[in-house]
Amino acid sequence: MNSFGGQPTISEINTGACNADVAAELFRMAARPPAGMVLCKYGSRSVVGRIDTGEGKVVLKYYYPRSLLKRITYGLAGSRARRSWVVGRELMNRGIPTVEPLAFCEWKSMGGLLLDRSFVAMRAVEGLDLNAFVTLHAQEPLRLASVGANLNKVFALMERHRVAHGDLKATNIIVGADDAVTFIDLDATETNIEPSRWAKARARDVALFSGNWTKQPCAAEAFRGVFVE
């Protein structure tokens, strides 16, 4: 795996979510993927894994921008890790269920012009992704309707605050206890969208979400009204 050498140029910790010992533990893990981390994704541009910490199960995300253009773009505008950190906290403040961000680091060079790598730690959420949940409960319309009702409440809240997830694959929605839903993977999420752009952003979310159920009519029926207030 790639290594995070040197010192982070920007780092933040959610002090409301982590004590000092856990913060120090997470920043040590930011340096490189730790031994014992269970890999969820391994690629040339990102590594994602889960590990047990003093804060319970935590998801660790390491980002490695490759092209010079991406390094400049992320260096100036902020990395994917920063977006997950900022958007995650914004959504939580608005009552929109998402994973809780715990820690964030960026490594930059050339006076901050180039992003070398970045890291974010999020509290893990337990449950099944929505695709797996639908497959498991395909013959249980009441369970699907229960999830649909919870989605309806959350999508209404997102509309009220003009929030678009941007990547509503079924695997980016986790169904947990009491059929509650939680959104993950916030790289494409936008908040406080300008009114002039809101309708298009919302329409993209609707199209992406609906596209999950083209071959699952039971889910398509159960989730038909989830975007209606």
TADAMO-V965787 format. One record per backbone hydrogen bond with DSSP energy under -0.5 kcal/mol. CO is the residue of the C=O (numbers start at 1). NH is the residue of the N-H. E is the energy in kcal/mol with one decimal. If there is no record, write none. Layout:
# TADAMO-V965787
CO;NH;E, CO;NH;E
This chain:
# TADAMO-V965787
3;5;-1.0, 10;106;-2.7, 12;104;-2.3, 13;15;-1.5, 14;17;-2.1, 14;18;-1.6, 19;23;-2.5, 20;24;-2.3, 21;25;-2.0, 22;26;-2.7, 23;27;-2.3, 24;28;-1.8, 25;29;-1.9, 26;30;-1.5, 27;31;-0.7, 28;31;-0.9, 28;32;-0.5, 29;32;-0.7, 31;4;-2.5, 34;37;-1.7, 37;39;-0.7, 38;50;-2.2, 41;48;-2.7, 45;64;-3.2, 46;43;-2.2, 47;62;-3.0, 48;40;-3.2, 48;41;-2.1, 49;60;-2.9, 50;38;-3.0, 51;58;-2.7, 53;56;-1.9, 56;53;-2.0, 57;124;-2.2, 58;51;-2.1, 58;60;-0.5, 59;122;-2.6, 60;49;-2.2, 61;120;-2.0, 62;47;-2.4, 63;118;-1.9, 67;71;-2.1, 68;72;-2.3, 69;73;-2.9, 70;74;-3.0, 71;75;-1.6, 71;115;-2.0, 72;76;-2.3, 73;77;-2.9, 74;78;-1.7, 79;83;-2.2, 80;84;-2.4, 81;85;-2.2, 82;86;-3.2, 83;87;-2.9, 84;88;-1.9, 85;89;-1.7, 86;90;-2.1, 87;91;-2.9, 88;92;-2.1, 89;93;-2.1, 90;94;-1.2, 91;94;-0.5, 91;96;-2.6, 92;95;-1.4, 95;97;-0.6, 97;183;-2.4, 99;101;-0.5, 100;123;-3.1, 102;14;-2.5, 103;121;-2.6, 104;12;-2.6, 105;119;-2.5, 106;9;-1.6, 106;10;-1.8, 107;116;-3.0, 107;117;-1.3, 109;112;-0.6, 109;113;-0.5, 109;114;-2.0, 110;113;-1.4, 114;109;-2.4, 114;116;-0.6, 117;107;-2.8, 118;63;-2.7, 119;105;-2.6, 120;61;-2.4, 121;102;-3.3, 121;103;-1.4, 122;59;-3.4, 128;175;-3.6, 129;133;-2.6, 130;134;-2.5, 131;135;-2.1, 132;136;-2.3, 133;137;-2.3, 135;138;-0.7, 137;140;-2.2, 140;143;-0.8, 140;144;-1.9, 141;145;-2.5, 142;146;-1.9, 143;147;-2.0, 144;148;-2.5, 145;149;-2.3, 146;150;-1.7, 147;151;-2.7, 148;152;-2.4, 149;153;-1.6, 150;154;-1.9, 151;155;-3.2, 152;156;-1.9, 153;157;-1.7, 154;158;-2.5, 155;159;-2.2, 156;160;-2.1, 157;161;-1.6, 158;163;-2.7, 159;162;-1.0, 161;192;-1.0, 162;193;-2.2, 164;190;-2.7, 167;169;-2.0, 169;172;-2.0, 170;130;-1.4, 170;173;-1.4, 172;184;-2.3, 173;130;-2.6, 174;176;-0.6, 174;182;-2.1, 175;128;-2.1, 176;179;-1.4, 177;180;-1.8, 180;176;-2.9, 182;174;-3.1, 183;99;-1.0, 186;189;-1.4, 190;164;-2.2, 194;197;-1.9, 194;198;-1.3, 195;199;-0.6, 197;201;-2.0, 198;202;-2.9, 199;203;-2.3, 200;204;-2.0, 201;205;-1.8, 202;206;-2.6, 203;207;-2.5, 204;208;-2.6, 205;209;-2.7, 206;210;-2.7, 207;211;-1.9, 209;212;-1.4, 210;213;-1.7, 211;214;-0.8, 213;216;-1.1, 216;219;-0.7, 216;220;-2.3, 217;221;-2.3, 218;222;-2.0, 219;223;-2.6, 221;224;-1.0, 223;226;-1.5, 225;228;-1.6, 227;229;-0.5
